[in-house]
Each structure stands twice: as C-alpha cells, then as structure tokens.
Amino acid sequence: MNINLPLQTQRLILRDFTKSDWQGVHSYACDPEVVRYEPFGPNSEEDTKSFLQRQIKLQRQQPREHFGLAVTLKDNKQFIGSCSISITNQDQREASIGYDFAKEFWGQGYATEAARKLLHFGFQQLNLHRIFATSDPKNILSMRILVKIGMRQEGYLREYEWVKGEWRDRLLYAILEREWIQMQIRNVE
C-alpha cells in the first residue's frame, strides 16, 4: 500500500504528529467544553504528552493501521486540531474516523473539510470498503458534520461506553465506498 502524507485540502494540511505538537493538542484536550463528549480529558500535560507518544509510536507500525494526524492551517501552519482514521478490520476493509478541534476554530468548516479528506484518503489510498464514526447523541455539531460528509446513521448503541463515571450512548454513522464514489460523481456534474 502506497501512502502519501501529508494530506492537503483547500485550507488545511493533515500531517503526522510530531513531539512539538503537544502544546497544540493540549490547548483543546484540556478544555472541558471540547472534550465534553470524548472518553478522555480534560487532560493534564502528562496525559497529552502520553497521547502524543502513542500516536508517534503508531506511525512506525507496519502495516500501518492508524493515522492520527495534526491539522494545521495551510497559510500559516497554525495547529488547530487533530483527526484520525483507524483500520478496525483489515479483512473487511473497514475503518473509523474521528476529529477534535480547538474551540476557536469551531463553526468555520474545518472539521468538515478534514473529515471529507479522511474519507478520500480512506477510499482512495487505503482501499477501504466502509468507514464509520460514532457520536454522542448530545453532540449535535459532530452529527451535522457526519451527515454533511455523506454518512448515514446506522444505529443507536445504548449504554455503549463507560465515560467519566456514567454509561453513554453512541450513534453509529457510516458510508460505503460506492456511496462515496456516487457523491464524487454528483459533485463533478
């Protein structure tokens, strides 16, 4: 499999994490509002540094199955968030995606742009058949992003995760390769 990183969009660069990204990651990972629906956080500095060490270690995995990526603005290289695509079942050609952005970059289309690029990367470079994501049912903004990029709600996972002292439900969204191809054709027409 030939992997071409970094990934670029009109406004963003999605690249492998480096050790120097820890302050950028920490800026959102310690914010209670940003991590409200996440299984992690708010992070201590040590939590964030450990996360980054794991991400960098996974970059060397062969074959590589996890792509945790720093998201920076193309024009000034400012770190604004992160996203990931992780192969969950190699035989079934399936992966999951996720994203987190610093609060000051919400509502500007960056998460949608990054998530669309993850789908493109997954279907074009990783040769995936299905890409899914989960979202807390209360996280309306994230669910809007998943719908915008063409995912459909497939299920409601009741009390799916033990998070921050309580059982949390998750909504399951997914898109198939053929659905993604149809979207690309419609966008060209």
C-alpha positions as CSV (number, residue, x, y, z in Angstrom):
1,M,0.0,0.0,0.0
2,N,1.5,3.3,-1.1
3,I,0.6,6.0,1.5
4,N,1.1,9.7,0.6
5,L,1.2,12.0,3.6
6,P,0.7,14.8,4.4
7,L,-2.9,15.3,3.1
8,Q,-3.9,18.7,1.8
9,T,-7.3,20.4,1.3
10,Q,-8.0,23.9,0.2
11,R,-7.3,25.4,3.6
12,L,-5.7,22.6,5.6
13,I,-2.7,20.3,6.0
14,L,-3.2,17.0,7.7
15,R,0.1,15.6,8.7
16,D,1.7,13.1,11.1
17,F,2.1,14.3,14.7
18,T,5.5,15.4,16.0
19,K,6.6,15.9,19.6
20,S,6.4,19.7,19.1
21,D,2.6,19.4,18.6
22,W,2.0,18.7,22.3
23,Q,1.0,22.3,23.2
24,G,-1.4,22.5,20.3
25,V,-3.0,19.2,21.3
26,H,-3.1,20.2,24.9
27,S,-4.9,23.5,24.0
28,Y,-8.0,21.6,23.1
29,A,-7.5,18.4,25.1
30,C,-7.5,20.3,28.4
31,D,-10.7,22.3,27.6
32,P,-13.7,20.8,29.3
33,E,-16.1,22.1,26.6
34,V,-14.1,20.5,23.8
35,V,-13.8,17.1,25.5
36,R,-17.3,17.0,27.0
37,Y,-18.4,14.1,24.7
38,E,-15.0,12.4,24.5
39,P,-13.9,9.4,26.5
40,F,-10.7,11.3,27.5
41,G,-10.0,14.6,29.2
42,P,-9.8,17.2,30.3
43,N,-6.1,16.2,30.0
44,S,-3.2,17.0,32.3
45,E,0.0,17.9,30.5
46,E,1.2,14.4,31.2
47,D,-1.9,12.9,29.6
48,T,-1.4,14.9,26.5
49,K,2.3,14.0,26.2
50,S,1.5,10.3,26.7
51,F,-1.2,10.6,23.9
52,L,1.3,12.1,21.6
53,Q,4.0,9.5,22.3
54,R,1.4,6.7,21.5
55,Q,0.5,8.5,18.2
56,I,4.1,8.8,17.2
57,K,4.8,5.2,18.0
58,L,1.8,4.1,15.9
59,Q,3.3,5.9,12.9
60,R,6.0,3.2,12.7
61,Q,3.5,0.3,12.8
62,Q,3.9,-2.0,9.7
63,P,1.5,-2.3,8.1
64,R,0.2,1.0,9.4
65,E,-3.4,0.8,10.6
66,H,-3.8,4.1,12.5
67,F,-3.3,7.6,11.1
68,G,-3.5,10.1,13.9
69,L,-3.0,13.5,12.2
70,A,-2.3,17.0,13.3
71,V,-4.5,19.6,11.4
72,T,-2.8,22.9,10.6
73,L,-3.9,25.9,8.6
74,K,-2.2,25.8,5.1
75,D,-1.4,29.5,5.0
76,N,0.4,29.9,8.4
77,K,0.9,26.3,9.6
78,Q,-1.1,27.1,12.9
79,F,-2.1,23.9,14.7
80,I,-5.9,23.9,15.0
81,G,-6.9,20.3,15.9
82,S,-6.5,16.7,15.0
83,C,-8.2,13.9,13.2
84,S,-7.7,10.2,12.7
85,I,-8.6,7.2,10.6
86,S,-8.0,3.8,12.1
87,I,-8.4,0.5,10.3
88,T,-10.6,-1.6,12.6
89,N,-10.9,-4.7,10.4
90,Q,-8.3,-5.3,7.7
91,D,-10.1,-8.3,6.1
92,Q,-13.4,-6.4,5.8
93,R,-11.6,-3.2,4.7
94,E,-13.3,-1.1,7.4
95,A,-12.1,1.9,9.4
96,S,-13.3,4.5,11.8
97,I,-12.7,8.3,11.8
98,G,-12.7,11.0,14.4
99,Y,-11.7,14.6,14.9
100,D,-11.2,17.2,17.6
101,F,-10.6,20.9,17.1
102,A,-9.7,23.8,19.4
103,K,-12.9,25.8,20.3
104,E,-11.8,29.0,18.5
105,F,-11.9,27.0,15.2
106,W,-15.4,25.6,15.6
107,G,-18.1,26.7,13.1
108,Q,-15.7,27.5,10.2
109,G,-16.0,24.3,8.3
110,Y,-12.5,23.0,9.2
111,A,-13.8,19.7,10.8
112,T,-16.0,19.0,7.8
113,E,-13.1,19.7,5.4
114,A,-10.7,17.4,7.4
115,A,-13.3,14.7,7.7
116,R,-14.0,14.8,3.9
117,K,-10.3,14.4,3.3
118,L,-10.2,11.4,5.7
119,L,-12.9,9.7,3.6
120,H,-10.9,10.5,0.4
121,F,-7.7,9.1,1.9
122,G,-9.5,6.0,3.2
123,F,-11.3,5.1,0.0
124,Q,-8.5,6.2,-2.4
125,Q,-5.3,5.3,-0.6
126,L,-6.3,2.7,2.0
127,N,-8.7,0.9,-0.4
128,L,-11.5,0.7,2.2
129,H,-15.0,-0.6,1.7
130,R,-16.7,1.1,4.7
131,I,-15.8,4.0,7.0
132,F,-17.7,4.6,10.2
133,A,-17.8,7.1,13.1
134,T,-19.6,7.2,16.4
135,S,-21.0,10.3,18.1
136,D,-22.6,11.1,21.4
137,P,-26.3,11.7,20.8
138,K,-26.0,15.1,22.5
139,N,-23.1,16.2,20.2
140,I,-25.3,17.9,17.6
141,L,-22.4,19.7,15.9
142,S,-20.5,16.4,15.3
143,M,-23.5,14.7,13.9
144,R,-24.1,17.5,11.5
145,I,-20.5,17.1,10.2
146,L,-21.0,13.3,9.7
147,V,-24.2,13.9,7.7
148,K,-22.5,16.7,5.6
149,I,-19.7,14.3,4.5
150,G,-22.3,11.8,3.4
151,M,-22.5,9.4,6.3
152,R,-25.8,7.9,7.3
153,Q,-27.0,6.9,10.8
154,E,-26.9,3.1,11.0
155,G,-27.6,2.6,14.6
156,Y,-28.1,3.7,18.2
157,L,-25.7,2.0,20.6
158,R,-27.3,2.1,24.0
159,E,-25.0,2.5,27.0
160,Y,-22.1,1.7,24.7
161,E,-19.2,3.2,26.7
162,W,-18.4,3.9,30.3
163,V,-17.2,7.5,30.2
164,K,-16.4,9.9,33.0
165,G,-18.4,7.9,35.6
166,E,-21.5,7.1,33.5
167,W,-22.8,4.9,30.7
168,R,-23.0,6.8,27.5
169,D,-25.0,6.1,24.3
170,R,-23.4,6.4,20.9
171,L,-24.9,6.9,17.5
172,L,-23.3,4.9,14.7
173,Y,-22.8,6.6,11.3
174,A,-21.1,5.1,8.2
175,I,-20.5,5.5,4.5
176,L,-19.7,2.8,1.9
177,E,-17.2,3.2,-0.9
178,R,-19.9,3.0,-3.6
179,E,-21.8,5.8,-1.8
180,W,-18.7,7.9,-1.6
181,I,-18.0,7.4,-5.4
182,Q,-21.6,8.4,-6.2
183,M,-21.1,11.6,-4.2
184,Q,-17.9,12.4,-6.1
185,I,-19.7,11.9,-9.4
186,R,-22.6,14.2,-8.4
187,N,-20.1,16.9,-7.2
188,V,-18.4,16.9,-10.6
189,E,-21.7,17.2,-12.6
